[in-house]
Amino acid sequence: MSGTLGRAATWPRLRGRAGGGALVAAGAVAALAIVPTAGSSSARTTLTTLLVYAALAQAWNLVGGYAGQLSLGHSAFVGAGGYTAAMLVIETGTPAAAAVALSAVVGAGLALVISLVLIRLREAYVAIGSLAVALALLAWMVTWEHTGGSRGLNIPLGELPGLDTIYYAALACVVGASLVAWWLERSSFGLRVMAVRDNENGARAVGVNGTAVKAIVMVVSGTLTAVIGAVVAFNQIALVPENFFGLQWVINMIIMTIIGGLGTVAGPLIGAGVVYWGIQKQLESQPEIAVTLTGALVIVVIVLAPAGIWGALERVAGWVARMMRARRT
């Protein structure tokens, strides 16, 4: 992927000690794990939504940040996962946990089909093709009577998991997606993924199968996104095609990842916090201002900090470290 998105992901980054980063991450997960027992119900609800957005942004980051594919079709995975889980529970009485697992299978299958059709395309063609898939699925779901058409579905209250369970499921999605991103940064497969992102022709010249690499990442990302979609379905109870297959999902994923930092583990998590909690939640009674502020922040980040907030923080940390070393000498 060329342009600002491609350049942002290739900025040099200070990694720090892996052990220290793992300790901080473990502490953050432990703190989030006690929210249902120590926090209020409103705090749990807000954090559940925040975790959902963070997980979605991280899942998209695998394709958009690490693989360099500007997918506009990830809303299709959210909808497919959510509707699969809901229909299984409603039509067959499948337990929620099994429904979520089966939604992952559907997400993986959909991602594989999309990969076979679109993965040979590059740059703008991937964006256009994936957007067409998402819009086609939305149109289908609006008219398909088996899923309620435009009326949507309602999951029976007696079939829903508890709110604490939904919260922990969202937390598990964030941890799982972040672990995959962490692995991509450090594995030999991840090196091949990023080599294809930065110079696909060069990567192919040294034996990397760019088509297979991008397809694998798309399947992993689609699977994770579908699972998150299932969690969203149980959290929202009522499913309407426009809400689950609508473009607002992928728009939020992209905006949060760009603001936080493409191709980094921490970037999408920071971006989700800034966009959802820092802007949308604080200005929920003034959505027009929230949208305007978010758009302005995206422009500022692209112009002044193309590596995102996390990239800017790493540059500042690197500058401070160099200054401290210079003072010692």
C-alpha positions as CSV (number, residue, x, y, z in Angstrom):
1,M,0.0,0.0,0.0
2,S,1.5,3.3,-1.1
3,G,1.0,6.8,0.2
4,T,0.6,8.0,3.8
5,L,-0.7,4.6,5.0
6,G,2.2,2.7,3.6
7,R,4.8,5.2,4.8
8,A,3.3,5.4,8.3
9,A,3.8,1.7,8.8
10,T,7.5,1.7,7.9
11,W,8.7,4.4,10.3
12,P,11.4,3.1,12.6
13,R,10.1,2.3,16.1
14,L,11.8,1.9,19.5
15,R,10.7,-1.5,20.8
16,G,12.0,-1.3,24.3
17,R,12.6,-4.4,26.3
18,A,10.1,-7.2,25.5
19,G,9.9,-8.2,29.1
20,G,8.9,-4.7,30.3
21,G,6.3,-4.4,27.6
22,A,4.8,-7.8,28.5
23,L,4.7,-6.8,32.2
24,V,2.8,-3.6,31.4
25,A,0.4,-5.5,29.1
26,A,-0.2,-8.1,31.7
27,G,-0.9,-5.4,34.3
28,A,-3.4,-3.7,32.0
29,V,-5.2,-6.9,31.3
30,A,-5.3,-7.7,35.1
31,A,-6.7,-4.3,35.8
32,L,-9.4,-4.7,33.2
33,A,-10.3,-8.1,34.5
34,I,-11.4,-6.8,37.8
35,V,-13.8,-4.2,36.4
36,P,-16.9,-6.4,36.7
37,T,-16.2,-6.9,40.4
38,A,-14.8,-3.5,41.3
39,G,-16.4,-1.1,38.9
40,S,-20.0,0.2,38.3
41,S,-22.3,-1.2,35.7
42,S,-22.0,1.9,33.6
43,A,-18.2,1.7,33.7
44,R,-18.5,-1.9,32.6
45,T,-20.8,-1.0,29.7
46,T,-18.5,1.7,28.5
47,L,-15.5,-0.5,28.8
48,T,-17.2,-3.3,26.9
49,T,-17.9,-1.0,24.0
50,L,-14.3,0.4,24.2
51,L,-12.9,-3.2,24.1
52,V,-15.0,-4.1,21.1
53,Y,-13.7,-1.1,19.2
54,A,-10.1,-1.8,20.2
55,A,-10.4,-5.4,19.2
56,L,-12.0,-4.5,15.8
57,A,-9.3,-1.9,15.1
58,Q,-6.6,-4.4,16.0
59,A,-8.1,-7.0,13.8
60,W,-8.3,-4.6,10.8
61,N,-4.7,-3.5,11.6
62,L,-3.5,-7.0,10.7
63,V,-4.7,-6.4,7.1
64,G,-4.3,-2.7,6.8
65,G,-1.2,-2.1,8.9
66,Y,0.9,-5.2,8.6
67,A,-0.2,-6.6,5.2
68,G,-0.8,-3.2,3.6
69,Q,-4.2,-4.0,2.2
70,L,-6.7,-1.2,2.5
71,S,-9.8,-3.3,3.1
72,L,-13.1,-1.5,3.2
73,G,-15.1,-4.7,3.6
74,H,-14.5,-5.6,7.2
75,S,-18.1,-4.6,8.1
76,A,-19.1,-7.7,6.3
77,F,-17.2,-9.8,8.8
78,V,-18.9,-8.0,11.7
79,G,-22.3,-8.6,10.2
80,A,-21.6,-12.2,9.2
81,G,-20.3,-13.1,12.7
82,G,-23.2,-11.3,14.5
83,Y,-25.9,-12.8,12.3
84,T,-24.5,-16.3,12.4
85,A,-24.4,-16.3,16.2
86,A,-27.9,-14.8,16.5
87,M,-29.5,-17.2,14.0
88,L,-27.9,-20.2,15.6
89,V,-29.2,-19.2,19.0
90,I,-32.7,-18.3,17.7
91,E,-33.2,-21.1,15.2
92,T,-31.4,-24.1,16.8
93,G,-30.9,-23.1,20.5
94,T,-27.2,-23.4,20.1
95,P,-25.3,-22.3,23.3
96,A,-23.8,-18.9,23.0
97,A,-20.2,-20.2,23.3
98,A,-20.7,-22.7,20.4
99,A,-22.5,-20.0,18.4
100,V,-19.4,-17.7,18.7
101,A,-17.1,-20.5,17.7
102,L,-19.2,-21.3,14.6
103,S,-19.3,-17.6,13.7
104,A,-15.5,-17.8,13.6
105,V,-15.8,-20.6,11.0
106,V,-18.2,-18.5,8.9
107,G,-15.9,-15.5,9.2
108,A,-12.9,-17.6,8.1
109,G,-14.8,-19.0,5.1
110,L,-16.0,-15.5,4.0
111,A,-12.5,-14.1,4.3
112,L,-11.1,-17.0,2.2
113,V,-13.7,-16.4,-0.5
114,I,-12.9,-12.7,-0.5
115,S,-9.2,-13.5,-0.6
116,L,-9.5,-15.8,-3.6
117,V,-11.5,-13.1,-5.5
118,L,-9.6,-9.9,-4.4
119,I,-6.2,-10.8,-3.1
120,R,-4.4,-10.5,-6.4
121,L,-5.6,-6.9,-6.7
122,R,-3.5,-4.1,-5.3
123,E,-4.0,-0.7,-3.6
124,A,-7.2,1.1,-4.7
125,Y,-8.6,-2.0,-6.4
126,V,-8.6,-3.9,-3.1
127,A,-10.5,-1.1,-1.4
128,I,-13.1,-0.9,-4.2
129,G,-13.5,-4.6,-4.4
130,S,-13.9,-5.2,-0.7
131,L,-16.3,-2.3,-0.4
132,A,-18.4,-3.8,-3.2
133,V,-18.5,-7.1,-1.2
134,A,-19.7,-5.4,2.0
135,L,-22.4,-3.4,0.2
136,A,-23.6,-6.5,-1.7
137,L,-23.9,-8.4,1.6
138,L,-25.8,-5.5,3.2
139,A,-28.2,-5.4,0.3
140,W,-28.8,-9.1,0.5
141,M,-29.4,-9.1,4.2
142,V,-31.9,-6.3,3.9
143,T,-34.0,-8.3,1.5
144,W,-33.5,-11.9,2.9
145,E,-36.6,-12.8,4.7
146,H,-34.9,-15.7,6.5
147,T,-33.0,-13.3,8.6
148,G,-35.9,-10.9,9.1
149,G,-35.0,-8.6,6.2
150,S,-34.9,-5.0,7.1
151,R,-36.7,-5.7,10.4
152,G,-33.7,-7.7,11.6
153,L,-33.5,-10.2,14.5
154,N,-34.0,-10.2,18.2
155,I,-32.1,-12.6,20.4
156,P,-34.4,-14.0,23.2
157,L,-33.3,-12.6,26.6
158,G,-33.2,-16.1,28.1
159,E,-30.5,-17.2,25.5
160,L,-28.1,-14.3,26.3
161,P,-24.9,-14.8,28.3
162,G,-24.5,-12.6,31.3
163,L,-23.1,-9.1,31.0
164,D,-19.9,-10.1,32.8
165,T,-19.4,-12.9,30.3
166,I,-19.9,-10.5,27.4
167,Y,-17.3,-8.1,29.0
168,Y,-14.7,-10.9,29.4
169,A,-15.4,-12.1,25.8
170,A,-14.6,-8.6,24.5
171,L,-11.5,-8.5,26.6
172,A,-10.4,-11.9,25.3
173,C,-10.9,-10.6,21.7
174,V,-8.6,-7.6,22.4
175,V,-6.0,-9.8,23.9
176,G,-6.2,-12.4,21.1
177,A,-6.0,-9.8,18.3
178,S,-3.1,-8.0,20.0
179,L,-1.2,-11.3,20.5
180,V,-1.5,-12.0,16.8
181,A,-0.2,-8.5,16.0
182,W,2.6,-9.0,18.5
183,W,3.5,-12.3,16.8
184,L,3.5,-10.7,13.4
185,E,6.0,-8.2,14.5
186,R,8.4,-10.8,15.7
187,S,7.9,-14.0,13.6
188,S,9.5,-15.0,10.3
189,F,6.0,-15.1,8.8
190,G,5.4,-11.6,10.0
191,L,8.6,-10.5,8.2
192,R,7.3,-12.0,5.0
193,V,4.0,-10.2,5.5
194,M,5.7,-6.8,6.0
195,A,8.1,-7.5,3.1
196,V,5.1,-7.9,0.8
197,R,3.5,-4.8,2.3
198,D,6.7,-2.7,1.7
199,N,7.7,-4.1,-1.7
200,E,5.7,-6.9,-3.1
201,N,7.7,-7.3,-6.3
202,G,10.9,-7.4,-4.3
203,A,9.5,-9.9,-1.9
204,R,8.3,-12.2,-4.7
205,A,11.8,-11.9,-6.2
206,V,13.3,-13.6,-3.2
207,G,10.7,-16.3,-3.0
208,V,7.9,-15.0,-0.9
209,N,4.4,-16.0,-2.1
210,G,2.7,-12.6,-1.7
211,T,-0.7,-13.9,-2.7
212,A,-0.7,-16.7,0.0
213,V,0.7,-14.4,2.7
214,K,-2.0,-11.8,2.1
215,A,-4.7,-14.5,2.0
216,I,-3.6,-16.0,5.3
217,V,-3.6,-12.6,7.0
218,M,-7.1,-11.8,5.6
219,V,-8.5,-15.1,6.9
220,V,-7.0,-14.5,10.4
221,S,-8.3,-10.9,10.4
222,G,-11.8,-12.0,9.1
223,T,-12.0,-14.7,11.7
224,L,-11.2,-12.4,14.6
225,T,-13.6,-9.7,13.3
226,A,-16.5,-12.3,12.9
227,V,-16.0,-13.4,16.5
228,I,-16.1,-9.8,17.7
229,G,-19.3,-9.4,15.6
230,A,-20.8,-12.3,17.5
231,V,-19.9,-10.6,20.8
232,V,-21.5,-7.4,19.6
233,A,-24.7,-9.3,18.7
234,F,-25.0,-10.7,22.2
235,N,-24.3,-7.2,23.6
236,Q,-26.8,-5.4,21.5
237,I,-29.5,-8.1,21.4
238,A,-31.4,-6.5,18.5
239,L,-29.8,-7.0,15.1
240,V,-30.6,-4.7,12.1
241,P,-28.7,-5.1,8.8
242,E,-27.7,-1.5,8.5
243,N,-26.2,-1.6,12.0
244,F,-24.2,-4.8,11.5
245,F,-23.2,-4.6,7.9
246,G,-23.0,-0.8,7.7
247,L,-19.8,1.0,6.8
248,Q,-19.6,2.7,10.2
249,W,-17.7,-0.3,11.6
250,V,-14.9,-0.3,9.1
251,I,-14.7,3.5,9.1
252,N,-14.1,3.4,12.9
253,M,-11.6,0.7,12.5
254,I,-9.6,2.6,9.9
255,I,-9.8,6.0,11.8
256,M,-8.8,4.5,15.1
257,T,-5.8,2.6,13.6
258,I,-4.6,5.6,11.7
259,I,-4.8,7.9,14.7
260,G,-3.1,5.4,17.0
261,G,-0.5,4.1,14.6
262,L,-0.7,1.7,11.7
263,G,1.3,-1.5,11.9
264,T,1.9,-1.4,15.6
265,V,0.5,-3.4,18.5
266,A,-0.3,-0.4,20.7
267,G,-1.6,2.0,18.0
268,P,-5.1,0.6,17.4
269,L,-5.6,0.3,21.2
270,I,-4.6,4.0,21.7
271,G,-6.7,5.1,18.7
272,A,-9.8,3.3,20.1
273,G,-9.4,5.0,23.4
274,V,-8.9,8.4,21.9
275,V,-11.7,8.2,19.4
276,Y,-14.4,6.3,21.4
277,W,-13.7,7.3,25.0
278,G,-12.0,10.6,24.4
279,I,-14.3,12.0,21.7
280,Q,-17.4,9.9,21.0
281,K,-18.3,9.2,24.6
282,Q,-17.5,12.6,25.9
283,L,-19.6,14.3,23.1
284,E,-22.3,11.7,22.7
285,S,-25.0,14.4,23.2
286,Q,-23.3,16.4,20.4
287,P,-22.6,13.9,17.6
288,E,-22.0,16.5,14.9
289,I,-19.2,18.0,17.0
290,A,-17.7,14.6,17.7
291,V,-17.6,13.7,14.0
292,T,-16.0,17.1,13.1
293,L,-13.4,16.7,15.8
294,T,-12.6,13.2,14.8
295,G,-12.1,14.2,11.2
296,A,-9.9,17.1,12.2
297,L,-7.8,14.8,14.4
298,V,-7.3,12.4,11.5
299,I,-6.0,15.3,9.3
300,V,-3.7,16.6,12.0
301,V,-2.3,13.1,12.6
302,I,-1.7,12.4,8.9
303,V,0.0,15.8,8.4
304,L,2.0,16.1,11.6
305,A,2.4,12.5,12.8
306,P,1.9,10.1,10.0
307,A,3.1,7.2,12.2
308,G,0.2,7.9,14.6
309,I,0.1,8.8,18.2
310,W,2.2,5.8,19.2
311,G,4.8,6.6,16.6
312,A,5.0,10.1,17.8
313,L,5.4,8.9,21.4
314,E,8.2,6.5,20.3
315,R,10.0,9.4,18.5
316,V,9.8,11.6,21.6
317,A,11.0,8.7,23.8
318,G,13.9,8.1,21.4
319,W,14.8,11.8,21.5
320,V,14.7,11.8,25.3
321,A,16.9,8.7,25.5
322,R,19.5,10.2,23.1
323,M,19.5,13.4,25.2
324,M,20.1,11.4,28.4
325,R,22.9,9.5,26.8
326,A,24.5,12.7,25.6
327,R,24.4,14.2,29.1
328,R,26.1,11.1,30.6
329,T,28.9,11.4,28.1
